[in-house]
Amino acid sequence: MKIINYTIYICLVIFAYDLHSSSINKVTYALWDKPDVEILYVLPKEINENTKVLFIIHGASRDVEKYLNQWIKEPQDKNVILVAPHFTKENYPYFATLGMATSSGRTIKNQSNHLRNSVSSFYNYFQGKYSLKTNSYLIFGFSAGSQFVHRYLMYGEDMRAEKVVLGSAGWYTFLNNEPFPYGIRNMPLERERFEWFLSRKVLFVLGVEDNDTNHKTLNLSRGARKQGDHRYERGKNYFDDLIDFGEKNSIPFRWRYKSVTGLNHNTEVMSQEAIPYLLEGLDY
């Protein structure tokens, strides 16, 4: 059954439809002036005003359903809605940098399709749809999804992320004088944002065996290579850089670091590391 709602908003016709299956639901988000985003989501057995929203951000494969399926079994008895947006390659080729730069480091001049308000917009939608009283969300990103999430924490238009898991990004935006997206030289942040960013409840997870210097999706641009030879090295360097930044600027750094022996670039295993951390305390 297809349900179509039509709403006039700033002279634009906006629509959304839900397709209900036994477990995964779909909605096309069109409540903005950017290309539509299909969102997959899974509802808990019961929704109340205290229900949380957990975002699952895909990697470069953009296989949203695969990512979501790795989470479905766990939260059946948890008071949480799982939400997985699909940023298509056609409409959002540089989603990992929030649409603000290419993976080779070139700043995108026309940023009309930026994603700095994406998570906040999606969260507002689910908050309104299900009358949620909670005002913070949880978020997980793996690989390119981890790139998206850590940059969203820095540049996103909201500051409502409560708990975060970042898993094995291929490269990062360091808090240094390199140009964006490798650093923040031309994209500065206010001290308040630095303080908020470093104080989040973030679990930063790396696979010790995620050390393939020729991995097919590893960014080999000059800027990325300066961060390290492979994902594991780049992740360690990034975490150490955050520690140094906090110390130099007298800002408490509250992230937790975890390296997993035997783990390479594996979405399923990384999800299993994230699930207990993000679902903790969400029992009915």
C-alpha positions as CSV (number, residue, x, y, z in Angstrom):
1,M,0.0,0.0,0.0
2,K,1.3,3.4,-0.9
3,I,0.4,6.5,1.0
4,I,1.1,9.8,-0.6
5,N,0.9,13.1,1.2
6,Y,1.1,16.4,-0.7
7,T,2.2,19.6,1.1
8,I,2.9,23.0,-0.3
9,Y,6.1,24.5,1.3
10,I,7.8,27.7,0.0
11,C,6.2,27.2,-3.4
12,L,7.5,23.7,-3.7
13,V,5.4,20.5,-3.9
14,I,6.9,18.1,-1.3
15,F,5.9,14.5,-1.0
16,A,6.7,11.5,1.1
17,Y,5.6,7.9,0.8
18,D,5.9,4.9,3.1
19,L,6.3,1.3,1.9
20,H,5.8,-1.1,4.8
21,S,7.3,-4.6,4.8
22,S,7.6,-7.1,7.7
23,S,10.7,-5.3,9.1
24,I,12.2,-2.6,6.9
25,N,10.2,0.5,6.1
26,K,11.1,3.1,3.4
27,V,10.3,6.8,3.1
28,T,11.4,9.2,0.4
29,Y,12.5,12.4,2.2
30,A,11.7,15.5,0.1
31,L,11.2,18.2,2.6
32,W,14.1,20.4,1.4
33,D,15.4,22.0,-1.8
34,K,17.9,19.2,-2.5
35,P,17.5,15.9,-4.3
36,D,15.3,13.4,-2.6
37,V,16.8,10.9,-0.1
38,E,15.4,7.5,0.4
39,I,15.5,6.5,4.0
40,L,15.2,2.9,5.3
41,Y,14.1,2.5,8.9
42,V,13.1,-0.2,11.4
43,L,10.6,0.4,14.2
44,P,10.7,-1.1,17.6
45,K,7.9,-3.2,19.0
46,E,6.5,-0.2,20.7
47,I,7.0,3.6,20.3
48,N,6.6,6.1,23.1
49,E,7.7,9.6,23.7
50,N,11.1,8.3,25.0
51,T,12.0,6.3,21.9
52,K,15.5,7.1,20.6
53,V,16.6,7.5,17.0
54,L,19.8,5.8,15.8
55,F,21.3,6.8,12.5
56,I,23.3,4.2,10.5
57,I,25.4,5.9,7.8
58,H,26.6,3.7,4.9
59,G,30.0,3.6,3.4
60,A,31.2,4.0,-0.2
61,S,29.3,0.9,-1.3
62,R,26.1,2.7,-0.4
63,D,24.5,-0.7,0.3
64,V,22.0,0.7,2.8
65,E,19.9,-2.4,3.3
66,K,23.0,-4.5,4.0
67,Y,24.1,-2.1,6.7
68,L,20.6,-2.0,8.2
69,N,20.2,-5.8,8.2
70,Q,23.3,-6.1,10.4
71,W,21.4,-4.2,13.1
72,I,17.9,-5.5,12.8
73,K,18.1,-8.6,15.1
74,E,19.6,-6.7,18.1
75,P,17.2,-3.9,18.9
76,Q,13.9,-5.8,18.8
77,D,13.6,-5.3,22.6
78,K,15.2,-1.9,22.6
79,N,13.3,1.4,22.5
80,V,15.0,2.8,19.4
81,I,14.2,3.5,15.7
82,L,17.0,2.5,13.3
83,V,17.3,5.0,10.5
84,A,19.6,4.5,7.4
85,P,19.5,7.3,4.8
86,H,20.7,6.4,1.2
87,F,22.9,9.1,-0.3
88,T,23.0,8.0,-3.9
89,K,26.2,8.4,-6.0
90,E,24.2,10.3,-8.7
91,N,22.8,13.0,-6.3
92,Y,25.4,13.0,-3.5
93,P,28.8,11.8,-5.0
94,Y,30.8,13.5,-2.2
95,F,28.5,12.7,0.8
96,A,31.5,11.7,2.9
97,T,32.7,15.4,2.9
98,L,29.1,16.6,3.4
99,G,29.2,17.7,-0.2
100,M,31.7,20.4,0.5
101,A,34.8,19.0,-1.2
102,T,35.9,16.2,-3.5
103,S,37.8,13.2,-2.2
104,S,40.9,14.7,-4.0
105,G,40.6,17.8,-1.9
106,R,39.1,20.3,-4.3
107,T,36.5,22.6,-2.6
108,I,33.1,22.5,-4.3
109,K,32.1,26.0,-5.2
110,N,28.4,25.2,-5.6
111,Q,27.4,23.7,-2.3
112,S,23.6,23.9,-2.8
113,N,23.5,20.1,-2.2
114,H,25.5,20.2,1.0
115,L,24.6,17.8,3.8
116,R,25.3,20.0,6.8
117,N,21.6,19.9,7.7
118,S,20.9,16.3,6.6
119,V,20.8,14.4,9.9
120,S,19.0,17.3,11.7
121,S,16.4,17.4,9.0
122,F,15.9,13.6,9.1
123,Y,15.8,13.6,12.9
124,N,13.1,16.4,12.9
125,Y,11.0,14.3,10.5
126,F,11.0,11.2,12.7
127,Q,10.6,13.3,15.9
128,G,7.5,14.8,14.5
129,K,6.1,11.7,12.8
130,Y,6.2,9.7,16.1
131,S,5.8,12.5,18.6
132,L,9.1,11.9,20.3
133,K,10.1,14.0,23.3
134,T,13.7,13.0,23.2
135,N,16.0,15.8,21.8
136,S,19.2,13.9,21.0
137,Y,20.1,11.0,18.6
138,L,22.7,8.3,18.3
139,I,24.8,7.8,15.2
140,F,27.1,5.1,13.6
141,G,29.3,5.5,10.6
142,F,31.7,3.0,9.0
143,S,34.4,3.7,6.4
144,A,33.0,6.6,4.3
145,G,30.1,6.7,6.7
146,S,32.6,7.4,9.5
147,Q,34.1,10.2,7.4
148,F,30.6,11.7,7.0
149,V,29.8,11.4,10.8
150,H,33.0,13.0,12.1
151,R,32.7,15.9,9.7
152,Y,29.0,16.2,10.6
153,L,30.0,16.5,14.2
154,M,32.3,19.4,13.2
155,Y,30.1,21.2,10.6
156,G,26.6,19.9,11.0
157,E,23.9,22.5,11.6
158,D,22.7,20.9,14.8
159,M,24.5,19.7,18.0
160,R,22.2,16.9,19.1
161,A,24.4,13.8,18.8
162,E,24.4,12.1,22.1
163,K,26.5,8.9,21.4
164,V,28.6,8.1,18.4
165,V,30.6,5.2,17.0
166,L,33.2,6.0,14.3
167,G,34.6,3.0,12.5
168,S,37.7,2.9,10.3
169,A,37.4,6.0,8.1
170,G,39.8,6.1,5.2
171,W,40.9,9.6,6.0
172,Y,40.0,12.5,8.2
173,T,39.6,16.2,8.6
174,F,42.3,16.9,11.2
175,L,42.2,19.9,13.5
176,N,45.3,21.4,11.8
177,N,46.3,24.0,9.3
178,E,45.8,21.8,6.2
179,P,43.1,23.0,3.8
180,F,39.6,21.4,4.1
181,P,38.8,18.5,3.8
182,Y,42.2,17.4,5.2
183,G,42.3,20.1,7.8
184,I,40.3,23.2,8.9
185,R,42.5,26.1,7.5
186,N,39.8,27.5,5.2
187,M,36.9,26.1,7.3
188,P,37.5,27.3,10.8
189,L,35.4,26.4,13.8
190,E,34.5,28.4,16.9
191,R,36.0,27.3,20.3
192,E,32.4,26.4,21.4
193,R,32.2,23.9,18.6
194,F,35.6,22.4,19.4
195,E,34.6,22.0,23.0
196,W,31.3,20.2,22.0
197,F,33.1,18.1,19.4
198,L,35.8,16.8,21.8
199,S,33.3,16.2,24.6
200,R,31.0,13.8,22.7
201,K,30.5,10.2,23.9
202,V,32.4,8.8,20.9
203,L,33.7,5.3,20.6
204,F,36.5,5.4,18.0
205,V,37.1,1.9,16.6
206,L,39.9,0.7,14.3
207,G,40.8,-2.7,13.0
208,V,44.4,-3.6,13.5
209,E,44.4,-5.5,10.3
210,D,42.8,-2.7,8.3
211,N,46.3,-1.9,6.9
212,D,46.0,-2.6,3.2
213,T,47.9,0.2,1.5
214,N,46.3,-0.7,-1.9
215,H,42.7,-1.2,-0.8
216,K,40.3,-0.5,-3.7
217,T,38.5,2.3,-1.8
218,L,41.4,3.8,0.0
219,N,42.0,7.5,-0.7
220,L,45.5,7.8,-2.2
221,S,45.5,11.5,-2.8
222,R,48.5,13.5,-1.6
223,G,46.5,15.0,1.3
224,A,45.3,11.6,2.5
225,R,48.7,10.0,2.2
226,K,50.1,12.7,4.5
227,Q,47.8,11.2,7.2
228,G,49.3,7.7,7.0
229,D,49.8,4.8,4.7
230,H,46.6,2.9,5.5
231,R,43.3,3.2,7.5
232,Y,44.7,1.9,10.8
233,E,47.7,4.3,10.7
234,R,45.6,7.2,9.7
235,G,43.1,6.5,12.4
236,K,45.8,6.3,15.1
237,N,47.3,9.5,13.9
238,Y,44.0,11.3,13.9
239,F,43.1,10.2,17.4
240,D,46.6,11.3,18.7
241,D,46.1,14.6,16.9
242,L,42.8,15.2,18.8
243,I,44.5,14.4,22.1
244,D,47.2,16.9,21.3
245,F,44.7,19.6,20.2
246,G,42.7,19.2,23.4
247,E,45.8,19.5,25.6
248,K,47.2,22.5,23.7
249,N,43.8,24.3,24.0
250,S,42.8,23.2,27.5
251,I,39.8,21.4,26.1
252,P,38.8,18.0,27.8
253,F,38.9,15.1,25.3
254,R,36.3,12.4,26.2
255,W,36.4,10.0,23.2
256,R,37.2,6.4,23.8
257,Y,39.6,4.5,21.6
258,K,39.4,0.8,20.7
259,S,41.6,-1.2,18.4
260,V,40.3,-4.7,17.4
261,T,42.9,-7.4,16.8
262,G,42.2,-9.4,13.7
263,L,39.7,-6.9,12.2
264,N,40.2,-5.7,8.7
265,H,37.8,-3.5,6.7
266,N,34.7,-5.4,7.7
267,T,31.3,-3.8,8.0
268,E,29.6,-6.6,9.9
269,V,32.3,-7.0,12.6
270,M,32.5,-3.3,13.1
271,S,28.7,-3.2,13.5
272,Q,29.0,-5.8,16.3
273,E,31.5,-3.5,18.0
274,A,29.1,-0.6,17.8
275,I,25.8,-2.3,18.7
276,P,26.3,-2.8,22.5
277,Y,27.7,0.7,23.0
278,L,24.9,2.5,21.2
279,L,22.1,0.3,22.4
280,E,23.2,0.4,26.1
281,G,20.4,1.7,28.4
282,L,17.7,1.6,25.7
283,D,15.6,-1.2,27.3
284,Y,11.9,-0.5,27.8
